[in-house]
Amino acid sequence: MSISILPAGVYATPTVQSNTTTLEPSPSPCYFDPALKECQPTDGSCPPGFSFNENAQCIPIGECPEGYGRLDDDETGKCYKNSEIQICPDGYITHIDRECPSPPPPN
């Protein structure tokens, strides 16, 4: 049996296919809900591959998992489903329930 090291923010989740069990990587729950207890720092530090968000919770560093993204001006580090995200005409990324910022008035 061999043990493989997974990238930061990835957990191994067992899956059963026919008669065999394999480990498939699944993203850390801290991508989707940084307020979870398991996202709290240990002894004031985040584990390797994680950093602090605005609420002093540990979030995975780097891109969100496929099909998810982060919002502009959202310092929680939460990853939202792409279906919950809108890209405004000026490129600003926000939640679909929020309005895009108004463009600046012409000079």
ZADO-1210 file (C-alpha; in nm, 4 decimals, padded with zeros to 6 digits):
<atoms>
<atom x="00.0000" y="00.0000" z="00.0000" code="MET" pos="1"/>
<atom x="00.1319" y="00.3443" z="-00.0859" code="SER" pos="2"/>
<atom x="00.0415" y="00.6800" z="00.0597" code="ILE" pos="3"/>
<atom x="00.0269" y="00.9809" z="-00.1656" code="SER" pos="4"/>
<atom x="00.0497" y="01.3423" z="-00.0573" code="ILE" pos="5"/>
<atom x="-00.2452" y="01.5515" z="-00.1738" code="LEU" pos="6"/>
<atom x="-00.2255" y="01.9235" z="-00.2519" code="PRO" pos="7"/>
<atom x="-00.3169" y="02.1680" z="00.0224" code="ALA" pos="8"/>
<atom x="-00.6904" y="02.2087" z="00.0695" code="GLY" pos="9"/>
<atom x="-00.7672" y="01.8629" z="-00.0691" code="VAL" pos="10"/>
<atom x="-00.8943" y="01.5741" z="00.1398" code="TYR" pos="11"/>
<atom x="-00.9117" y="01.2094" z="00.0401" code="ALA" pos="12"/>
<atom x="-01.2664" y="01.0792" z="00.0290" code="THR" pos="13"/>
<atom x="-01.3225" y="00.7061" z="-00.0049" code="PRO" pos="14"/>
<atom x="-01.5459" y="00.5978" z="-00.2904" code="THR" pos="15"/>
<atom x="-01.6616" y="00.2483" z="-00.3631" code="VAL" pos="16"/>
<atom x="-01.6755" y="00.1220" z="-00.7191" code="GLN" pos="17"/>
<atom x="-01.7871" y="-00.2387" z="-00.7601" code="SER" pos="18"/>
<atom x="-01.5672" y="-00.4435" z="-00.5232" code="ASN" pos="19"/>
<atom x="-01.2831" y="-00.1932" z="-00.4794" code="THR" pos="20"/>
<atom x="-01.2445" y="00.1178" z="-00.2701" code="THR" pos="21"/>
<atom x="-01.0381" y="00.4063" z="-00.4055" code="THR" pos="22"/>
<atom x="-00.9475" y="00.7434" z="-00.2622" code="LEU" pos="23"/>
<atom x="-01.0570" y="01.0363" z="-00.4720" code="GLU" pos="24"/>
<atom x="-00.9511" y="01.3879" z="-00.3764" code="PRO" pos="25"/>
<atom x="-01.2294" y="01.6170" z="-00.2649" code="SER" pos="26"/>
<atom x="-01.1909" y="01.9875" z="-00.1905" code="PRO" pos="27"/>
<atom x="-01.1612" y="02.1180" z="00.1622" code="SER" pos="28"/>
<atom x="-01.4959" y="02.2310" z="00.3049" code="PRO" pos="29"/>
<atom x="-01.3164" y="02.5578" z="00.3904" code="CYS" pos="30"/>
<atom x="-01.3499" y="02.6569" z="00.0216" code="TYR" pos="31"/>
<atom x="-01.7266" y="02.6689" z="00.0595" code="PHE" pos="32"/>
<atom x="-01.7842" y="02.7700" z="00.4232" code="ASP" pos="33"/>
<atom x="-01.4799" y="02.9342" z="00.5825" code="PRO" pos="34"/>
<atom x="-01.6768" y="02.9870" z="00.9062" code="ALA" pos="35"/>
<atom x="-01.6675" y="02.6145" z="00.9882" code="LEU" pos="36"/>
<atom x="-01.4938" y="02.5099" z="01.3097" code="LYS" pos="37"/>
<atom x="-01.2460" y="02.2976" z="01.1112" code="GLU" pos="38"/>
<atom x="-01.1306" y="02.6160" z="00.9327" code="CYS" pos="39"/>
<atom x="-01.0134" y="02.7754" z="01.2569" code="GLN" pos="40"/>
<atom x="-00.6383" y="02.8211" z="01.2971" code="PRO" pos="41"/>
<atom x="-00.4477" y="02.5901" z="01.5292" code="THR" pos="42"/>
<atom x="-00.2237" y="02.7650" z="01.7792" code="ASP" pos="43"/>
<atom x="-00.2689" y="03.0890" z="01.5829" code="GLY" pos="44"/>
<atom x="-00.1518" y="02.9423" z="01.2508" code="SER" pos="45"/>
<atom x="-00.3094" y="02.8026" z="00.9375" code="CYS" pos="46"/>
<atom x="-00.1855" y="02.4720" z="00.7937" code="PRO" pos="47"/>
<atom x="00.0423" y="02.4730" z="00.4869" code="PRO" pos="48"/>
<atom x="-00.1472" y="02.5784" z="00.1743" code="GLY" pos="49"/>
<atom x="-00.3944" y="02.7911" z="00.3724" code="PHE" pos="50"/>
<atom x="-00.3996" y="03.1580" z="00.4722" code="SER" pos="51"/>
<atom x="-00.6174" y="03.3832" z="00.6852" code="PHE" pos="52"/>
<atom x="-00.9326" y="03.5501" z="00.5573" code="ASN" pos="53"/>
<atom x="-01.0761" y="03.8757" z="00.6967" code="GLU" pos="54"/>
<atom x="-01.2380" y="03.6811" z="00.9818" code="ASN" pos="55"/>
<atom x="-00.9135" y="03.5109" z="01.0912" code="ALA" pos="56"/>
<atom x="-01.0322" y="03.1762" z="00.9532" code="GLN" pos="57"/>
<atom x="-00.8072" y="02.9537" z="00.7406" code="CYS" pos="58"/>
<atom x="-00.8925" y="02.9292" z="00.3708" code="ILE" pos="59"/>
<atom x="-00.7167" y="02.7340" z="00.0960" code="PRO" pos="60"/>
<atom x="-00.4731" y="02.9404" z="-00.1122" code="ILE" pos="61"/>
<atom x="-00.5252" y="02.9509" z="-00.4868" code="GLY" pos="62"/>
<atom x="-00.8112" y="02.8945" z="-00.7246" code="GLU" pos="63"/>
<atom x="-01.1498" y="02.7569" z="-00.6269" code="CYS" pos="64"/>
<atom x="-01.2384" y="02.4047" z="-00.7384" code="PRO" pos="65"/>
<atom x="-01.3743" y="02.3645" z="-01.0917" code="GLU" pos="66"/>
<atom x="-01.7225" y="02.5117" z="-01.1285" code="GLY" pos="67"/>
<atom x="-01.6688" y="02.7650" z="-00.8473" code="TYR" pos="68"/>
<atom x="-01.5245" y="03.1142" z="-00.8168" code="GLY" pos="69"/>
<atom x="-01.4684" y="03.4001" z="-00.5759" code="ARG" pos="70"/>
<atom x="-01.6333" y="03.7415" z="-00.5738" code="LEU" pos="71"/>
<atom x="-01.4558" y="04.0762" z="-00.5930" code="ASP" pos="72"/>
<atom x="-01.4425" y="04.2594" z="-00.2598" code="ASP" pos="73"/>
<atom x="-01.5376" y="03.9422" z="-00.0685" code="ASP" pos="74"/>
<atom x="-01.2522" y="03.8870" z="00.1726" code="GLU" pos="75"/>
<atom x="-01.4058" y="03.5753" z="00.3289" code="THR" pos="76"/>
<atom x="-01.2414" y="03.3596" z="00.0611" code="GLY" pos="77"/>
<atom x="-01.5632" y="03.1649" z="00.0082" code="LYS" pos="78"/>
<atom x="-01.6041" y="02.9887" z="-00.3270" code="CYS" pos="79"/>
<atom x="-01.9452" y="03.0290" z="-00.4913" code="TYR" pos="80"/>
<atom x="-02.1004" y="02.8097" z="-00.7601" code="LYS" pos="81"/>
<atom x="-02.0459" y="02.9669" z="-01.1021" code="ASN" pos="82"/>
<atom x="-02.4258" y="02.9736" z="-01.1404" code="SER" pos="83"/>
<atom x="-02.4366" y="03.2169" z="-00.8418" code="GLU" pos="84"/>
<atom x="-02.1827" y="03.4578" z="-00.9941" code="ILE" pos="85"/>
<atom x="-02.2293" y="03.7393" z="-01.2427" code="GLN" pos="86"/>
<atom x="-01.9616" y="03.9322" z="-01.4262" code="ILE" pos="87"/>
<atom x="-02.0576" y="04.2968" z="-01.4632" code="CYS" pos="88"/>
<atom x="-01.9965" y="04.4958" z="-01.7832" code="PRO" pos="89"/>
<atom x="-01.6871" y="04.6554" z="-01.6271" code="ASP" pos="90"/>
<atom x="-01.5481" y="04.3108" z="-01.5309" code="GLY" pos="91"/>
<atom x="-01.6450" y="04.3336" z="-01.1630" code="TYR" pos="92"/>
<atom x="-01.7436" y="03.9910" z="-01.0245" code="ILE" pos="93"/>
<atom x="-02.0382" y="03.9820" z="-00.7836" code="THR" pos="94"/>
<atom x="-02.3187" y="03.7574" z="-00.6610" code="HIS" pos="95"/>
<atom x="-02.6224" y="03.7242" z="-00.8895" code="ILE" pos="96"/>
<atom x="-02.8419" y="03.8691" z="-00.6112" code="ASP" pos="97"/>
<atom x="-02.6374" y="04.1915" z="-00.6034" code="ARG" pos="98"/>
<atom x="-02.6335" y="04.4794" z="-00.8484" code="GLU" pos="99"/>
<atom x="-02.3322" y="04.5658" z="-01.0553" code="CYS" pos="100"/>
<atom x="-02.1591" y="04.8885" z="-00.9512" code="PRO" pos="101"/>
<atom x="-02.2607" y="05.1965" z="-01.1430" code="SER" pos="102"/>
<atom x="-02.0091" y="05.3102" z="-01.4021" code="PRO" pos="103"/>
<atom x="-01.8310" y="05.6386" z="-01.3222" code="PRO" pos="104"/>
<atom x="-01.9851" y="05.9474" z="-01.4832" code="PRO" pos="105"/>
<atom x="-01.8179" y="06.0647" z="-01.8052" code="PRO" pos="106"/>
<atom x="-01.5688" y="06.3511" z="-01.7711" code="ASN" pos="107"/>
</atoms>
